[in-house]
Amino acid sequence: PAPTTAAAASTATTTTTTATTTIATSARTTTTLQEHFCRLEACTLHGAEAPGLFLEDHGADAVARVENVLHGMAAAAGSNMRFGGIVLGADATGEGREKFEEVVDGFFGAGASAHLLIRSAPSNLAATVATVEELKRRRESFAAGSYVLLTSAKYWWHDKNAPSSKYFTPALLEALRKPLASRPSWFEPTTSAIAIHVMRGGIKRNSGGFINNGFYFDMIERIRKSNVEDADVHLWSSVQGDSQGEKAEHEKDFAMFTLKGMRVHLDESALLDTWAHMVRANVLIMSESPLSYVPAILNPNCVIYAGKVARPFDAWMSGTEVLRRPASDDKFKKCLAHGIPKLTVPAKFCTLKVCNFHAEDAPRLFVQEHGDGAGHRMKNIIDGMATAYKNKMNFGGTVPVGNIVTEHGHNFRTLADGFFGAGATASLFIKPSPEFAKQYNNVPELEQHRDELKPGQMVFMASANGWAEIRESQPSDYYSKEVVELLQGPIWSRPLPFFDGRRPSVALHLRRGDLKPDDARATKNEYYYTLLDHIKHHWPEADVHAWSSLNSYSAEVEAGKFHWKTEDFDGFRERGVTVHLDGLSLLEPWVHMARADVFIMSVSSFSFVPATLNPHCVIYCGNLDRPFSHWINGLVQVKQKAESEPLNKCLARRATGDAAAGGAGGG
């Protein structure tokens, strides 16, 4: 769940007669518990009669404070005690960009700050101990149910005879990993996820904690040469300076990481998302920093540390040792094998139902993933499926590009999983690509040579949009009823949060963001106004929603360059249209456009994708090579009266509920 900003609670009070304690919450209030004790799973691993351990807060930044909480929980787990919470004292928030309560709620689970952050220690303490070593010596003297305050848990590792798992027990780690597991991931599915933390920012070259770039380059090369060629490497770092604002690094200093195929994340404000990736990575390469030490504790896979770590966990490896040893070193191989268990064997071809309409030995058609926007990428995939269907071939899949993020900044793998169904990307994007028996430039060339293809042959055709050039065929020969129904399935299973189900629904796509106002593809508002007037003549109660964007390409957005402003959509708002601009998910508009009673397209591949699935009334903007049989031309319609026969028939499809768009009306 998205963390909420928490404020410091009012001054805490402790009542000796009832032994109550006030704890901080994320709602700007204080809650007084009769039993002043953390109830999170990670706090209650031992029985109710076990002594309770409280830990003093040290008021550093959020990262160091979370590290302190983890050490306290580990000290409790290793001493067969429950963890009561961290005593904040006078400082409720400390320093750092992330408020401590917000980080706690994100790291330990929603509402965790109300359990963990204790304003003052219990009044009936049995003892106060300074170190984990002292806690270990005195543990047997603590009565059942008593409370103990620990001043510092940092040096649990002084217990050199005990493995790290005595303190960070499997049960504790399992409980701690759960909240971060639900956060989104940038790692590409079915690849080996490698996370690197490079500490830069306020430290200077040749100072303590500075690890040369060469160390990280050599580590990634060693990993890739260890049969991990599919490594999806993400690096997190900072160029922010020290307290005087002096920068030790600049963005250009990370150019070589990018050239070596790593994705660089600089100064990302979402600390918890950074940690989630480091915790879930198949291999985590640390820096000498608490920012990577915290997720390393939770990472169950292969962890490699750089520089000095006071007490590495038993399974961690020294990166210096790795590079000193030969590439064939068994210890390093075991670390990788533990972190990268035999991954799902990459699919050789697509196994989704929508890819396989014909005999198993039919030739298989592959297309190239485009490297631009989401609409163009998706259109080529479904065009490929439709072309394979028409030519009695199966769809083999998509040869992926290196960049899974579209030119507008959206993760296309996440979008494809939503569009085709959970986990579909593992079957759709084929890497490495097969050896192709034949390659064709376009659909007409493929169809000309179709009879020459042998059973089981793998065929490559980069772009499949040329089906529209074949005039002797109908759109429904490609986008048949069977194809469309399978494509509709995942989309029809998703909710429609914006439509009022009691009224006729109208969806508009207004292509704006990446176009300048004088671009011919930026269809004028008046066109849409006229169509809406005609539709509302029939359905005055229509529920109308428009989706558009102010954002252009990512590079222009980063440069602060915009061609449109929100006021440009006021004419729609004045006509009762709900305007949606730059939503977080592209799947949401597609779901509404595909299922609207009327969908008014723009001149855009982004419109074409949901239009292929919409079985109702679809209005296209004139400039379209091969419209489906039940679509009507909006440029013609705006010149007609509201009672025109084409519009009447189109609106009537709401009542008939035709099942498939492509097959309706025979093409």
C-alpha positions as CSV (number, residue, x, y, z in Angstrom):
1,P,0.0,0.0,0.0
2,A,1.1,3.6,-0.7
3,P,2.7,5.0,2.5
4,T,1.1,8.0,4.1
5,T,2.8,11.0,5.5
6,A,2.9,11.0,9.3
7,A,3.4,13.9,11.6
8,A,4.9,14.0,15.0
9,A,2.3,13.2,17.7
10,S,1.7,15.5,20.6
11,T,3.8,15.1,23.8
12,A,3.4,11.6,25.2
13,T,2.4,10.8,28.7
14,T,3.0,7.7,30.8
15,T,0.5,6.7,33.5
16,T,2.1,4.6,36.3
17,T,-1.1,3.4,37.7
18,T,-2.2,1.6,34.5
19,A,1.2,1.2,33.0
20,T,0.0,2.6,29.7
21,T,2.2,4.0,26.9
22,T,1.4,6.5,24.1
23,I,2.6,5.6,20.7
24,A,2.9,7.6,17.4
25,T,0.4,7.0,14.7
26,S,0.1,8.2,11.1
27,A,-3.0,10.2,11.6
28,R,-1.6,13.2,13.6
29,T,-3.1,11.8,16.8
30,T,-1.9,9.6,19.6
31,T,-3.3,6.3,20.7
32,T,-3.0,5.0,24.2
33,L,-2.7,1.3,24.5
34,Q,-3.4,-0.6,27.7
35,E,-0.8,-3.1,26.6
36,H,2.1,-1.0,25.3
37,F,3.5,-3.6,22.9
38,C,4.1,-4.1,19.2
39,R,1.7,-6.7,17.7
40,L,3.3,-7.1,14.3
41,E,4.2,-10.6,13.3
42,A,7.9,-9.8,13.4
43,C,7.5,-8.6,17.0
44,T,5.6,-11.6,18.4
45,L,7.7,-14.6,17.3
46,H,7.8,-16.0,20.8
47,G,5.1,-16.8,23.2
48,A,3.1,-14.2,25.2
49,E,5.0,-15.1,28.4
50,A,8.4,-14.3,26.8
51,P,10.0,-11.1,28.2
52,G,9.6,-8.0,26.0
53,L,12.5,-6.0,24.6
54,F,12.3,-2.3,23.9
55,L,15.0,-0.4,22.1
56,E,16.1,3.2,22.3
57,D,15.9,5.3,19.1
58,H,19.1,7.0,18.0
59,G,17.4,9.8,16.0
60,A,19.5,9.6,12.8
61,D,18.1,9.6,9.3
62,A,15.4,7.2,8.3
63,V,17.7,4.6,6.8
64,A,19.8,4.3,10.0
65,R,16.7,4.2,12.2
66,V,15.2,1.3,10.2
67,E,18.5,-0.5,10.5
68,N,18.3,0.1,14.3
69,V,14.8,-1.4,14.4
70,L,16.0,-4.5,12.5
71,H,18.8,-5.0,14.9
72,G,16.4,-4.6,17.8
73,M,14.1,-7.2,16.4
74,A,17.0,-9.5,15.8
75,A,18.3,-9.1,19.3
76,A,14.8,-10.0,20.6
77,A,14.5,-13.0,18.3
78,G,18.0,-14.3,19.2
79,S,17.3,-13.9,22.9
80,N,13.9,-15.7,22.8
81,M,12.1,-12.4,23.6
82,R,9.3,-10.5,22.0
83,F,10.1,-7.1,20.5
84,G,8.0,-4.3,22.2
85,G,9.0,-1.4,19.9
86,I,11.4,1.5,19.5
87,V,11.3,4.3,22.1
88,L,11.4,7.6,20.3
89,G,12.1,9.9,23.1
90,A,11.9,13.6,22.4
91,D,12.6,13.4,18.6
92,A,9.6,12.1,16.7
93,T,10.8,12.5,13.2
94,G,14.5,13.1,13.0
95,E,16.2,14.3,9.9
96,G,16.1,13.0,6.3
97,R,13.9,13.5,3.3
98,E,11.6,10.6,4.2
99,K,9.7,11.0,7.4
100,F,10.4,8.1,9.7
101,E,6.8,7.1,10.3
102,E,6.1,7.0,6.5
103,V,9.1,4.8,6.0
104,V,8.1,2.5,8.8
105,D,4.6,2.1,7.4
106,G,6.0,1.2,4.0
107,F,8.8,-1.1,5.2
108,F,7.0,-3.0,8.0
109,G,3.4,-2.8,6.6
110,A,0.5,-0.3,6.7
111,G,-0.1,1.1,10.1
112,A,3.2,-0.4,11.5
113,S,4.3,2.9,13.0
114,A,1.4,2.7,15.4
115,H,2.8,-0.6,16.7
116,L,6.6,0.1,16.6
117,L,7.1,3.7,17.5
118,I,6.7,4.0,21.2
119,R,6.8,7.5,22.7
120,S,8.2,6.5,26.1
121,A,9.4,3.3,27.7
122,P,7.1,1.3,30.0
123,S,7.2,2.5,33.5
124,N,7.6,-1.0,34.9
125,L,10.9,-1.9,33.3
126,A,12.7,-4.8,34.9
127,A,16.1,-3.7,33.5
128,T,18.0,-1.5,31.2
129,V,20.9,-3.0,29.3
130,A,23.5,-1.3,27.2
131,T,24.5,-3.9,24.6
132,V,23.3,-7.2,23.1
133,E,26.3,-8.8,24.8
134,E,25.0,-7.7,28.2
135,L,21.5,-8.8,27.2
136,K,22.8,-12.3,26.5
137,R,24.6,-12.4,29.9
138,R,21.5,-11.3,31.9
139,R,18.8,-13.0,29.8
140,E,18.1,-15.8,32.2
141,S,17.4,-13.3,35.0
142,F,14.4,-11.8,33.2
143,A,11.1,-13.0,34.5
144,A,8.3,-14.1,32.1
145,G,6.3,-11.1,30.8
146,S,8.8,-8.6,32.1
147,Y,10.1,-5.6,30.1
148,V,13.7,-4.7,29.3
149,L,15.1,-1.6,27.6
150,L,18.1,-2.1,25.3
151,T,20.2,1.0,24.7
152,S,21.9,-0.2,21.5
153,A,21.4,-3.3,19.4
154,K,24.1,-2.4,16.9
155,Y,26.7,-4.9,18.1
156,W,24.7,-8.1,18.0
157,W,27.6,-9.5,15.8
158,H,29.9,-9.5,18.8
159,D,28.4,-12.9,19.5
160,K,31.0,-14.4,17.2
161,N,30.2,-18.0,18.0
162,A,26.6,-17.7,16.8
163,P,25.6,-17.7,13.1
164,S,23.8,-14.6,11.9
165,S,20.7,-16.9,11.6
166,K,20.5,-17.1,15.4
167,Y,19.5,-13.4,15.4
168,F,17.9,-12.9,12.0
169,T,16.0,-16.1,12.2
170,P,14.2,-17.6,9.2
171,A,10.8,-16.8,10.8
172,L,11.8,-13.1,11.4
173,L,13.1,-12.7,7.9
174,E,10.0,-14.2,6.4
175,A,7.8,-11.8,8.3
176,L,9.9,-8.8,7.4
177,R,9.9,-9.6,3.6
178,K,6.1,-9.6,3.2
179,P,5.3,-5.8,3.0
180,L,7.9,-5.0,0.4
181,A,7.0,-8.0,-1.8
182,S,3.8,-6.3,-2.9
183,R,5.6,-3.2,-4.4
184,P,5.9,-2.9,-8.2
185,S,9.1,-4.1,-10.0
186,W,11.1,-2.7,-12.9
187,F,12.9,-6.0,-13.4
188,E,12.0,-7.7,-16.7
189,P,10.1,-10.9,-16.1
190,T,12.0,-14.2,-16.7
191,T,15.4,-12.5,-16.5
192,S,18.1,-12.6,-13.8
193,A,17.5,-9.5,-11.7
194,I,20.7,-7.8,-10.6
195,A,20.6,-4.8,-8.2
196,I,23.6,-2.6,-7.4
197,H,23.9,0.2,-4.9
198,V,26.8,2.6,-5.7
199,M,27.4,5.1,-2.9
200,R,28.2,8.4,-4.3
201,G,26.3,11.7,-3.5
202,G,28.0,13.4,-0.6
203,I,31.2,11.3,-0.5
204,K,34.3,12.3,-2.4
205,R,36.6,10.1,-4.4
206,N,39.3,8.3,-2.4
207,S,37.4,8.9,0.8
208,G,36.2,6.1,3.0
209,G,33.3,4.1,1.5
210,F,34.1,5.1,-2.0
211,I,34.2,2.0,-4.2
212,N,35.7,2.5,-7.7
213,N,33.5,2.0,-10.7
214,G,35.8,-0.7,-11.9
215,F,34.8,-3.0,-9.1
216,Y,31.2,-2.9,-10.2
217,F,32.1,-3.3,-13.9
218,D,34.2,-6.4,-13.1
219,M,31.5,-7.9,-10.9
220,I,28.9,-7.6,-13.7
221,E,31.3,-9.0,-16.2
222,R,32.0,-12.0,-13.9
223,I,28.3,-12.6,-13.4
224,R,27.5,-12.4,-17.1
225,K,30.3,-14.8,-17.9
226,S,28.9,-17.3,-15.4
227,N,26.0,-18.3,-17.7
228,V,23.9,-15.3,-16.7
229,E,23.7,-13.6,-20.0
230,D,20.1,-12.5,-19.4
231,A,21.1,-10.3,-16.5
232,D,18.7,-7.3,-16.1
233,V,21.0,-4.9,-14.2
234,H,19.6,-1.9,-12.3
235,L,21.9,0.5,-10.4
236,W,20.8,3.0,-7.7
237,S,22.9,5.9,-6.7
238,S,22.8,9.7,-6.0
239,V,24.4,12.9,-7.3
240,Q,23.1,14.9,-4.4
241,G,25.8,16.7,-2.5
242,D,26.8,17.0,1.1
243,S,25.2,19.4,3.6
244,Q,27.0,22.3,1.9
245,G,25.4,21.3,-1.4
246,E,28.7,20.3,-3.0
247,K,28.3,17.5,-5.6
248,A,31.0,14.8,-5.8
249,E,29.4,13.2,-8.8
250,H,27.3,14.3,-11.8
251,E,24.9,12.4,-14.0
252,K,27.6,12.1,-16.7
253,D,29.7,10.1,-14.3
254,F,27.3,7.2,-14.7
255,A,27.4,7.2,-18.5
256,M,29.7,4.1,-18.6
257,F,27.2,2.1,-16.5
258,T,24.5,2.8,-19.1
259,L,26.9,1.9,-21.9
260,K,27.5,-1.4,-20.2
261,G,23.8,-2.2,-20.3
262,M,22.8,-1.2,-16.8
263,R,19.7,0.9,-16.0
264,V,20.7,3.8,-13.8
265,H,18.4,5.3,-11.2
266,L,19.6,8.5,-9.6
267,D,18.1,10.2,-6.6
268,E,14.8,8.5,-6.7
269,S,12.6,9.7,-3.9
270,A,10.8,6.4,-3.4
271,L,13.2,4.8,-0.9
272,L,10.9,1.9,-0.3
273,D,10.7,1.0,-4.0
274,T,14.5,1.1,-4.2
275,W,14.7,-1.3,-1.2
276,A,12.0,-3.6,-2.6
277,H,14.1,-4.1,-5.7
278,M,17.3,-4.8,-3.7
279,V,15.4,-7.3,-1.5
280,R,14.0,-9.2,-4.4
281,A,17.0,-9.1,-6.7
282,N,18.5,-12.5,-7.6
283,V,21.9,-10.9,-7.0
284,L,22.5,-7.8,-4.8
285,I,25.8,-6.0,-5.0
286,M,26.1,-3.8,-1.9
287,S,28.1,-0.6,-1.1
288,E,29.5,0.4,2.2
289,S,26.2,2.0,3.2
290,P,23.2,1.3,5.5
291,L,21.1,2.0,2.4
292,S,22.2,-1.3,0.9
293,Y,22.8,-3.1,4.2
294,V,19.1,-2.9,5.2
295,P,17.7,-4.7,2.1
296,A,20.7,-7.1,2.1
297,I,19.5,-8.4,5.5
298,L,16.2,-9.3,3.8
299,N,17.5,-10.6,0.5
300,P,17.3,-14.4,0.5
301,N,19.4,-14.8,-2.7
302,C,23.0,-14.0,-3.6
303,V,24.4,-11.0,-1.7
304,I,27.9,-9.6,-2.6
305,Y,29.3,-6.9,-0.4
306,A,31.9,-4.3,-1.4
307,G,34.5,-3.0,1.0
308,K,34.1,-3.6,4.7
309,V,31.0,-5.0,6.6
310,A,31.3,-5.5,10.3
311,R,29.5,-8.8,10.3
312,P,28.6,-10.2,6.9
313,F,25.8,-12.7,7.0
314,D,26.9,-16.3,6.6
315,A,25.7,-16.6,3.0
316,W,27.1,-13.3,1.8
317,M,30.3,-13.1,-0.3
318,S,33.0,-10.6,-0.4
319,G,33.2,-9.0,-3.9
320,T,36.9,-8.5,-3.5
321,E,37.3,-12.2,-2.8
322,V,35.1,-13.1,-5.8
323,L,37.3,-11.0,-8.1
324,R,40.5,-12.4,-6.6
325,R,39.4,-16.0,-7.3
326,P,39.2,-17.6,-10.7
327,A,36.0,-17.4,-12.6
328,S,35.4,-21.1,-12.0
329,D,35.3,-20.7,-8.3
330,D,32.8,-23.0,-6.7
331,K,31.8,-20.7,-3.9
332,F,30.8,-17.9,-6.3
333,K,28.9,-20.4,-8.5
334,K,27.0,-21.6,-5.4
335,C,26.1,-18.1,-4.5
336,L,24.7,-17.5,-8.0
337,A,23.0,-20.8,-8.1
338,H,21.3,-20.0,-4.8
339,G,20.3,-16.5,-6.0
340,I,19.3,-17.6,-9.5
341,P,17.6,-21.0,-9.1
342,K,17.0,-22.6,-12.4
343,L,14.7,-20.0,-13.9
344,T,11.7,-21.0,-15.9
345,V,13.0,-22.3,-19.2
346,P,12.5,-19.4,-21.6
347,A,9.6,-20.0,-23.9
348,K,10.7,-21.0,-27.5
349,F,7.4,-19.6,-28.8
350,C,4.1,-18.2,-27.5
351,T,1.8,-20.7,-25.7
352,L,-1.2,-18.4,-25.1
353,K,-4.5,-19.6,-26.6
354,V,-4.7,-16.5,-28.8
355,C,-1.4,-17.5,-30.3
356,N,-2.4,-21.1,-31.2
357,F,-5.5,-21.5,-33.4
358,H,-4.0,-24.1,-35.8
359,A,-2.2,-27.4,-35.7
360,E,0.8,-27.7,-33.5
361,D,3.1,-28.2,-36.5
362,A,1.8,-25.1,-38.3
363,P,4.5,-22.5,-39.2
364,R,5.0,-19.9,-36.5
365,L,5.1,-16.2,-37.2
366,F,7.2,-13.8,-35.1
367,V,7.2,-10.0,-35.2
368,Q,9.5,-7.4,-33.9
369,E,8.7,-5.4,-30.8
370,H,8.6,-1.7,-31.7
371,G,10.7,0.6,-29.6
372,D,8.3,3.6,-29.4
373,G,4.9,4.2,-27.8
374,A,2.6,1.6,-26.1
375,G,-0.1,1.9,-28.8
376,H,2.3,1.1,-31.7
377,R,4.0,-1.7,-29.8
378,M,0.7,-3.4,-28.9
379,K,-0.8,-2.9,-32.4
380,N,2.0,-4.7,-34.0
381,I,1.6,-7.7,-31.6
382,I,-2.1,-8.1,-32.1
383,D,-1.7,-7.5,-35.9
384,G,0.8,-10.3,-35.9
385,M,-1.6,-12.6,-34.1
386,A,-4.4,-11.7,-36.6
387,T,-2.1,-12.2,-39.6
388,A,-1.0,-15.6,-38.2
389,Y,-4.6,-16.6,-37.8
390,K,-5.6,-15.7,-41.3
391,N,-2.7,-17.5,-42.9
392,K,-3.2,-20.7,-40.9
393,M,-0.1,-20.1,-38.9
394,N,0.4,-19.9,-35.2
395,F,1.8,-16.8,-33.6
396,G,5.3,-17.5,-32.3
397,G,5.8,-14.3,-30.3
398,T,7.6,-11.0,-30.3
399,V,11.3,-10.4,-30.6
400,P,11.9,-7.9,-27.8
401,V,13.8,-4.6,-27.9
402,G,16.2,-3.8,-25.1
403,N,14.1,-1.1,-23.6
404,I,10.9,-2.3,-21.9
405,V,9.9,1.3,-21.1
406,T,8.0,3.2,-23.8
407,E,9.1,6.6,-25.1
408,H,6.4,8.1,-22.8
409,G,7.8,6.4,-19.7
410,H,5.5,3.4,-19.3
411,N,6.6,-0.2,-18.5
412,F,5.3,-2.1,-21.5
413,R,5.8,-5.5,-19.9
414,T,3.4,-4.5,-17.0
415,L,0.9,-3.2,-19.6
416,A,1.2,-6.4,-21.7
417,D,0.6,-8.6,-18.6
418,G,-2.6,-6.6,-17.9
419,F,-3.8,-6.8,-21.5
420,F,-3.1,-10.5,-22.2
421,G,-3.4,-11.8,-18.7
422,A,-1.0,-12.3,-15.7
423,G,2.3,-13.8,-16.7
424,A,1.6,-13.5,-20.4
425,T,4.9,-11.6,-21.1
426,A,6.9,-14.7,-20.3
427,S,5.3,-16.4,-23.2
428,L,5.0,-13.4,-25.6
429,F,8.5,-12.0,-25.6
430,I,10.9,-14.6,-26.9
431,K,14.5,-14.2,-25.9
432,P,16.8,-15.4,-27.3
433,S,15.0,-15.4,-30.6
434,P,14.9,-18.6,-32.6
435,E,16.7,-19.3,-35.8
436,F,14.3,-18.2,-38.5
437,A,13.9,-20.3,-41.7
438,K,12.3,-17.4,-43.6
439,Q,12.1,-13.7,-43.2
440,Y,9.6,-11.4,-45.0
441,N,9.3,-7.7,-45.3
442,N,5.5,-7.3,-45.0
443,V,2.2,-9.1,-45.0
444,P,1.7,-9.1,-48.8
445,E,5.1,-10.8,-49.3
446,L,4.3,-13.3,-46.6
447,E,1.0,-14.3,-48.1
448,Q,2.5,-14.5,-51.5
449,H,4.9,-17.2,-50.3
450,R,2.7,-18.8,-47.6
451,D,2.3,-22.1,-49.6
452,E,6.1,-22.5,-49.7
453,L,6.4,-22.7,-45.9
454,K,7.0,-26.1,-44.3
455,P,5.4,-27.5,-41.1
456,G,7.1,-26.2,-38.0
457,Q,9.1,-23.5,-39.7
458,M,9.9,-20.3,-37.7
459,V,9.2,-17.2,-39.7
460,F,10.1,-13.6,-39.0
461,M,8.3,-10.5,-40.2
462,A,9.2,-7.3,-38.3
463,S,5.9,-5.4,-38.9
464,A,2.5,-6.9,-39.4
465,N,0.5,-3.8,-40.1
466,G,0.5,-4.5,-43.9
467,W,-2.6,-6.7,-43.7
468,A,-4.6,-3.6,-44.4
469,E,-3.1,-3.3,-47.9
470,I,-4.6,-6.6,-49.0
471,R,-7.9,-5.4,-50.5
472,E,-9.3,-8.8,-51.5
473,S,-9.4,-9.7,-47.8
474,Q,-11.8,-8.4,-45.2
475,P,-10.6,-7.2,-41.7
476,S,-12.6,-10.1,-40.2
477,D,-10.4,-12.5,-42.1
478,Y,-7.7,-11.4,-39.7
479,Y,-9.5,-10.2,-36.7
480,S,-12.0,-13.0,-36.6
481,K,-14.7,-13.5,-34.0
482,E,-12.5,-16.2,-32.4
483,V,-9.4,-13.9,-32.2
484,V,-11.3,-10.9,-30.9
485,E,-13.1,-12.9,-28.2
486,L,-9.8,-14.3,-26.8
487,L,-8.3,-10.8,-26.8
488,Q,-11.4,-9.5,-25.0
489,G,-11.1,-12.0,-22.2
490,P,-8.6,-10.3,-19.9
491,I,-10.0,-6.8,-20.6
492,W,-13.5,-7.9,-19.8
493,S,-12.4,-9.3,-16.4
494,R,-11.2,-5.9,-15.2
495,P,-13.4,-3.4,-13.4
496,L,-14.8,-0.2,-15.0
497,P,-14.3,2.3,-12.2
498,F,-15.3,5.4,-14.1
499,F,-18.5,4.4,-15.9
500,D,-21.9,4.8,-14.4
501,G,-23.4,1.4,-15.3
502,R,-26.9,2.9,-15.3
503,R,-26.3,5.2,-18.2
504,P,-25.0,4.8,-21.8
505,S,-21.2,5.2,-21.8
506,V,-19.1,7.2,-24.2
507,A,-15.3,7.1,-24.3
508,L,-13.1,9.6,-26.3
509,H,-9.4,9.4,-27.0
510,L,-8.0,12.8,-27.7
511,R,-4.4,12.5,-29.1
512,R,-2.6,15.5,-27.8
513,G,0.6,15.3,-25.6
514,D,3.2,14.3,-28.2
515,L,1.6,16.4,-31.0
516,K,1.8,20.1,-31.5
517,P,-1.6,21.9,-31.8
518,D,-1.1,22.5,-35.5
519,D,-0.4,18.8,-36.3
520,A,-3.1,17.3,-38.6
521,R,-3.4,14.3,-36.3
522,A,-4.4,16.5,-33.4
523,T,-8.1,16.5,-34.5
524,K,-9.8,19.7,-33.6
525,N,-12.0,19.9,-30.6
526,E,-15.0,21.0,-32.7
527,Y,-15.0,17.5,-34.4
528,Y,-15.6,15.9,-31.1
529,Y,-18.1,18.5,-30.0
530,T,-20.3,17.8,-33.0
531,L,-20.2,14.1,-32.5
532,L,-21.1,14.5,-28.9
533,D,-24.0,16.7,-29.8
534,H,-25.3,14.0,-32.2
535,I,-24.9,11.3,-29.6
536,K,-26.6,13.3,-26.8
537,H,-29.5,13.9,-29.2
538,H,-30.2,10.2,-28.8
539,W,-28.8,9.8,-25.3
540,P,-29.0,13.0,-23.3
541,E,-28.1,11.2,-20.2
542,A,-24.9,9.7,-21.6
543,D,-21.9,9.3,-19.3
544,V,-19.0,10.8,-21.3
545,H,-15.3,10.4,-20.5
546,A,-12.2,11.6,-22.4
547,W,-8.7,10.4,-22.0
548,S,-5.7,12.4,-23.1
549,S,-2.3,13.6,-22.1
550,L,-0.3,16.8,-21.5
551,N,3.0,14.9,-21.5
552,S,5.0,14.5,-24.6
553,Y,8.0,12.2,-25.0
554,S,10.0,11.5,-21.8
555,A,12.9,13.7,-22.9
556,E,10.7,16.7,-23.5
557,V,8.9,16.2,-20.2
558,E,12.3,16.1,-18.4
559,A,13.2,19.3,-20.2
560,G,9.9,20.9,-19.1
561,K,8.6,21.2,-22.6
562,F,4.8,20.8,-23.1
563,H,2.6,21.6,-26.1
564,W,-0.7,21.5,-24.2
565,K,-2.2,22.7,-20.9
566,T,-5.2,21.6,-18.9
567,E,-7.2,24.6,-20.0
568,D,-7.2,23.3,-23.5
569,F,-9.7,20.7,-22.3
570,D,-12.1,23.2,-20.7
571,G,-14.5,23.0,-23.7
572,F,-15.1,19.3,-23.0
573,R,-15.6,19.9,-19.3
574,E,-18.2,22.6,-20.1
575,R,-20.1,20.0,-22.1
576,G,-20.2,17.6,-19.1
577,V,-17.3,15.4,-20.2
578,T,-15.1,13.9,-17.4
579,V,-11.5,14.5,-18.6
580,H,-8.7,12.1,-17.5
581,L,-5.1,13.4,-18.1
582,D,-1.9,11.4,-17.7
583,G,-3.2,8.6,-15.6
584,L,-0.7,6.2,-14.0
585,S,-2.0,3.2,-16.0
586,L,-2.5,2.9,-19.7
587,L,-4.6,-0.2,-19.2
588,E,-7.3,1.7,-17.5
589,P,-8.3,3.8,-20.5
590,W,-8.0,0.8,-22.8
591,V,-10.4,-1.1,-20.7
592,H,-13.0,1.7,-20.8
593,M,-12.5,2.4,-24.5
594,A,-12.9,-1.3,-25.4
595,R,-16.1,-1.7,-23.4
596,A,-17.8,1.7,-24.0
597,D,-21.2,1.8,-25.7
598,V,-19.6,4.4,-28.0
599,F,-15.9,4.8,-28.6
600,I,-14.7,7.9,-30.5
601,M,-11.2,7.2,-31.8
602,S,-8.4,9.6,-32.6
603,V,-5.8,9.2,-35.3
604,S,-3.6,6.9,-33.2
605,S,-2.4,3.3,-32.8
606,F,-3.4,3.8,-29.1
607,S,-7.0,4.1,-30.3
608,F,-6.9,1.2,-32.7
609,V,-6.0,-1.3,-30.0
610,P,-9.2,-1.0,-27.9
611,A,-11.3,-0.3,-31.0
612,T,-10.5,-3.8,-32.3
613,L,-12.1,-5.2,-29.1
614,N,-15.1,-2.9,-28.9
615,P,-18.3,-4.8,-30.1
616,H,-20.5,-1.7,-29.9
617,C,-20.4,1.6,-31.7
618,V,-16.9,2.7,-32.9
619,I,-16.4,6.1,-34.7
620,Y,-13.1,6.5,-36.5
621,C,-11.6,9.8,-37.7
622,G,-11.6,9.2,-41.4
623,N,-7.9,8.6,-41.9
624,L,-7.9,4.8,-41.5
625,D,-6.9,2.3,-44.2
626,R,-9.2,-0.6,-43.3
627,P,-12.0,0.2,-40.7
628,F,-13.9,-2.7,-39.4
629,S,-17.4,-3.3,-40.9
630,H,-19.4,-1.9,-37.9
631,W,-17.2,1.2,-37.5
632,I,-18.5,4.5,-38.9
633,N,-16.6,7.4,-40.3
634,G,-16.7,10.4,-38.0
635,L,-15.6,12.9,-40.7
636,V,-18.7,11.9,-42.7
637,Q,-21.0,11.8,-39.7
638,V,-20.2,15.4,-38.5
639,K,-21.6,16.6,-41.8
640,Q,-24.8,14.6,-41.3
641,K,-27.8,15.2,-39.1
642,A,-28.0,13.5,-35.7
643,E,-30.7,11.2,-37.1
644,S,-28.5,9.7,-39.8
645,E,-28.9,6.0,-40.6
646,P,-25.3,5.1,-39.9
647,L,-25.3,6.6,-36.5
648,N,-28.7,5.1,-35.6
649,K,-27.4,1.7,-36.5
650,C,-24.2,2.2,-34.7
651,L,-25.9,3.3,-31.4
652,A,-28.3,0.4,-31.8
653,R,-25.4,-2.0,-31.2
654,R,-25.6,-1.2,-27.5
655,A,-28.9,-3.2,-27.4
656,T,-27.8,-6.0,-29.6
657,G,-24.6,-6.8,-27.7
658,D,-22.8,-8.2,-30.7
659,A,-20.0,-10.4,-29.3
660,A,-17.1,-9.6,-31.6
661,A,-16.1,-6.5,-33.4
662,G,-14.0,-7.9,-36.3
663,G,-16.4,-10.6,-37.3
664,A,-19.5,-8.6,-37.1
665,G,-21.3,-8.0,-40.4
666,G,-19.1,-10.3,-42.3
667,G,-16.1,-7.9,-42.3
